[in-house]
Amino acid sequence: MVKVSDKVFIGKDIMHVDVFQKNDERTTYNMVYLDGKSKISYAKRFNVTGVTRDKEYDLTKGSENSKVHYLSVNLNGEAEVVKIQLTPGSSARNKELEFYFEELEIKGRGSIGNQVTKYPIKSVKFKEAGRSTLDAKKLWFDNKFGRLNTEEKGDYLGKFEAEDRLLVIYTDGNYEITDQELTQRFDVDKILLIEKYDAEKIITAVYLDSEKLQYNIKRFKIETTTLNTKFFFIKEGKDNRLETVTTDLAPVLKVQTGRGQQINRAKFKVEKLVEVMGWKAVGAKLVDYSKSVEMEWEVKETKGGQGELF
């Protein structure tokens, strides 16, 4: 049965409970069930995109004595392999078989499914993880409300497979690797960068060292793998803060100091200025601190109109 309610139910033999997401076309349920009338077992894959509150939906053919042998919930449409064991008294010659969910189309929850076997089943057990059968998920970041979404609201982050992660870098000098969970909420005012995580990318960061009154620059690769944990990567100190950051391949930093007639401008080809170091390293001095310092990454226009770093 599928049931959505704002009430709390305590029942028997519950196989899955979760927060319902309306119009969710990626969460896919893989199921093997017995039809109580014909005694035939079927397999099906389905989404639950919409329901009526407090109404029950039968996922089998509705016959008496029907039962679910197996159910899995796959957030990105994964299709696993299961091992099916028939009963010892079955007249089938082969009492053990494998079933590949990737061979099934994803249909509505009311679909009957495909016949698996006419012989009685003893057990259905997970054997091997499978790949997603869906196209890569496109994600956007709503920089007004701090939410990830698939409705094209905000900045486009790219296409994400099930195993892909997000990199978030904060103004206080922390970075974090997170999953694609859409229920996450971020504080937009504290984020300098959010993008699809690539472990091979080099991060270039400039931060204020308030003790020495200077800006330091560092280049590093992320070496941690723990999800949803912040890692502090600049020098510790009161009022130290991250000024700017990029993951571009060959960044050029433009720095302007002074005001009026005393403006000075400089460009730094970062990869020639500082080597790649450990993520905990302090970095190298860039320029002295001044309230008039302005920094930005230089971008050139390509023929296609897209920005590209020198």
C-alpha positions in Angstrom: 0.0 0.0 0.0 1.0 3.6 -0.5 -0.5 6.2 1.8 0.3 9.8 2.5 -1.0 11.5 5.6 -0.3 14.3 8.1 -1.3 11.9 10.8 0.9 9.5 12.7 0.2 5.8 12.2 1.7 2.9 14.1 1.1 -0.3 12.0 2.4 -3.7 11.4 4.8 -4.9 8.7 5.7 -1.4 7.4 8.4 -1.7 4.7 9.2 2.0 4.1 8.4 5.4 5.6 9.6 8.7 4.1 8.8 12.3 3.5 6.7 12.6 0.4 8.0 14.8 -2.4 5.4 15.9 -4.9 6.3 15.4 -8.6 9.4 13.4 -7.7 10.1 11.6 -11.0 13.6 10.3 -9.9 12.9 8.3 -6.7 12.1 4.9 -8.1 10.6 1.9 -6.3 11.7 -1.6 -7.4 9.3 -4.3 -6.2 8.7 -8.0 -6.5 5.2 -9.2 -5.4 3.0 -12.3 -5.4 -0.5 -12.1 -6.9 -2.7 -14.0 -4.4 -5.2 -15.2 -7.1 -2.9 -16.5 -9.8 0.0 -17.3 -7.5 2.3 -15.7 -10.1 5.0 -13.3 -8.9 5.6 -10.0 -10.8 8.3 -7.4 -10.8 7.7 -3.7 -11.4 9.4 -0.3 -11.2 7.4 2.8 -10.4 7.4 6.4 -9.2 5.0 8.1 -6.8 4.5 11.6 -8.2 1.1 12.5 -6.8 -1.4 11.2 -4.2 -4.6 12.1 -2.5 -4.1 12.5 1.3 -5.2 9.7 3.5 -6.0 7.4 0.5 -4.5 4.0 0.2 -3.1 2.7 -3.1 -2.6 -1.0 -3.6 0.7 -1.7 -5.4 -0.3 -5.3 -6.3 -3.2 -6.5 -8.5 -5.4 -6.2 -5.5 -6.1 -9.9 -5.1 -6.6 -11.4 -1.6 -3.5 -13.0 -0.1 -1.2 -10.9 -2.3 2.1 -10.0 -0.7 5.4 -8.1 -1.4 8.5 -10.3 -1.6 10.9 -7.4 -2.1 10.9 -3.5 -2.1 13.8 -1.1 -2.6 13.8 2.7 -2.8 16.2 4.3 -5.2 16.7 8.1 -5.1 18.2 8.3 -8.5 16.5 5.5 -10.4 19.1 2.8 -9.6 18.3 -0.7 -10.8 19.8 -3.5 -8.7 20.2 -7.2 -9.3 18.3 -9.5 -6.9 18.7 -13.2 -6.1 15.4 -15.2 -6.1 15.2 -18.5 -4.1 12.3 -20.7 -4.9 10.7 -23.0 -2.3 12.4 -26.4 -1.8 9.2 -28.2 -2.8 8.9 -26.3 -6.1 8.7 -28.4 -9.2 11.0 -26.0 -11.0 14.3 -27.5 -12.2 16.3 -24.5 -11.2 15.4 -23.2 -7.8 17.6 -20.2 -7.8 17.6 -17.3 -10.3 18.7 -13.7 -10.7 16.5 -10.8 -11.7 17.8 -7.6 -13.3 15.6 -4.6 -12.6 17.3 -2.6 -15.3 15.4 -4.7 -17.9 12.1 -3.1 -16.7 10.7 0.2 -17.7 9.6 2.6 -15.0 5.8 2.9 -15.1 3.0 4.1 -12.9 2.4 2.6 -9.4 -0.8 0.9 -10.7 1.0 -1.1 -13.3 1.0 -4.9 -13.0 4.6 -5.4 -13.9 6.4 -8.3 -15.7 6.1 -11.9 -14.7 9.1 -13.2 -12.8 8.0 -16.8 -12.1 4.9 -18.9 -11.7 6.6 -21.0 -9.0 6.4 -20.2 -5.3 9.2 -17.9 -4.0 10.9 -18.5 -0.7 13.0 -15.3 -0.6 14.2 -12.4 -2.7 17.4 -10.8 -1.6 19.6 -8.0 -2.8 22.6 -9.2 -4.7 24.3 -6.4 -6.6 24.0 -2.6 -6.9 23.1 -1.3 -10.3 23.5 1.9 -12.2 20.9 4.6 -12.5 18.6 4.1 -15.5 17.7 7.8 -15.6 19.4 10.7 -17.3 21.8 12.7 -15.2 19.9 15.1 -12.9 20.2 18.8 -13.7 20.6 21.0 -10.5 20.2 24.7 -9.9 21.1 26.7 -6.8 18.5 29.3 -5.8 20.7 32.1 -4.4 17.7 33.9 -3.0 16.4 31.1 -0.7 19.6 29.0 -0.5 17.9 25.9 -1.9 19.0 23.3 -4.5 16.3 22.5 -7.1 15.5 20.9 -10.4 13.0 23.7 -11.5 15.7 25.9 -13.2 15.6 28.5 -10.4 18.8 30.4 -9.8 22.4 29.4 -10.9 22.8 26.2 -13.0 25.2 23.8 -11.3 25.4 21.1 -14.0 24.3 17.5 -14.5 24.7 15.1 -11.6 24.9 11.3 -11.5 24.0 9.5 -8.3 27.5 9.5 -7.0 28.3 13.2 -7.7 28.7 15.7 -4.9 28.7 19.4 -4.2 31.5 21.6 -3.0 30.5 24.6 -0.9 33.1 27.2 0.3 32.2 29.7 3.0 33.3 33.2 3.8 34.6 32.1 7.2 37.3 29.9 5.6 35.5 26.5 5.7 34.7 24.2 2.9 32.2 21.3 2.8 31.4 18.5 0.5 27.7 17.7 0.5 25.3 15.3 -1.3 22.5 16.4 -3.7 19.7 16.3 -1.1 17.1 18.9 -2.1 15.9 19.5 1.5 19.3 21.1 2.4 19.2 24.9 3.0 22.3 27.1 2.8 22.9 30.6 4.2 23.5 32.5 1.0 25.3 35.4 2.7 28.0 33.0 4.0 28.7 31.3 0.7 31.5 32.3 -1.7 31.3 29.3 -4.0 29.0 26.4 -4.7 29.6 24.0 -7.6 29.8 20.4 -8.6 32.7 18.8 -6.8 35.7 17.6 -8.8 38.5 16.1 -6.6 41.1 16.9 -9.3 40.4 20.6 -9.3 42.8 23.0 -7.6 41.2 25.6 -5.3 42.8 29.1 -5.3 41.9 31.1 -2.3 42.9 34.6 -1.0 42.2 35.4 2.7 42.9 38.1 5.2 45.5 37.5 7.9 44.4 40.1 10.4 47.4 39.5 12.7 50.0 40.4 10.0 47.7 42.8 8.2 48.2 41.1 4.9 46.4 39.0 2.3 47.6 35.5 1.8 47.1 33.3 -1.2 47.1 29.5 -1.4 46.4 26.7 -3.9 45.4 23.3 -2.8 43.4 20.2 -3.6 40.8 18.8 -1.3 42.1 15.7 0.5 39.1 14.9 2.8 36.2 12.7 1.8 33.8 13.1 4.8 30.4 14.4 3.7 28.5 17.2 5.4 31.4 18.2 7.6 33.1 21.6 7.5 36.9 21.9 7.2 38.7 25.1 8.1 41.4 25.7 5.5 42.8 29.3 6.2 45.0 30.4 9.0 43.3 30.6 12.4 43.0 34.1 13.9 40.5 36.7 15.0 38.8 38.5 12.1 40.5 36.3 9.5 38.2 35.8 6.6 38.2 34.4 3.1 38.3 37.2 0.5 37.9 35.4 -2.8 38.1 31.9 -4.2 38.0 30.1 -7.6 38.5 26.6 -9.0 39.3 27.7 -12.5 42.3 26.1 -14.2 44.6 29.0 -14.7 43.3 32.0 -12.8 44.6 35.5 -13.1 43.9 37.8 -10.2 43.5 41.6 -10.7 44.3 43.6 -7.6 43.7 47.3 -7.2 44.9 49.4 -4.2 44.8 53.1 -3.3 42.3 55.8 -4.2 42.0 58.8 -6.5 45.4 59.7 -8.0 47.2 57.0 -6.0 45.5 53.9 -7.6 47.8 51.0 -8.3 46.8 48.0 -10.4 48.4 44.6 -10.7 47.7 41.3 -12.3 48.9 38.0 -10.8 49.1 34.7 -12.8 48.5 32.6 -9.8 49.9 29.3 -11.0 53.3 31.1 -11.5 53.1 32.9 -8.1 52.4 30.0 -5.7 52.7 26.2 -5.9 50.0 23.7 -4.9 50.2 22.9 -1.2 48.3 21.0 1.5 44.9 22.1 2.4 46.0 23.1 5.9 48.9 25.3 4.7 49.0 29.0 5.5 49.9 30.1 2.0 52.1 32.9 0.7 51.8 36.7 1.2 50.0 38.4 -1.7 49.7 42.1 -0.7 49.5 44.2 2.5 46.1 44.8 3.9 44.3 48.0 3.1 40.7 49.1 3.2 41.0 50.2 -0.4 42.1 46.8 -1.8 39.8 45.4 -4.5 40.2 42.0 -6.1 38.6 40.1 -8.9 39.4 37.2 -11.2 40.1 38.2 -14.8 37.8 36.8 -17.5 38.1 36.9 -21.3 35.3 36.5 -23.7 35.4 33.5 -26.1 33.7 33.4 -29.6 30.8 31.6 -28.0 30.3 34.5 -25.6 31.2 32.4 -22.6 33.7 33.6 -20.0 37.0 31.9 -19.8 40.0 32.6 -17.7 43.4 33.5 -19.2 
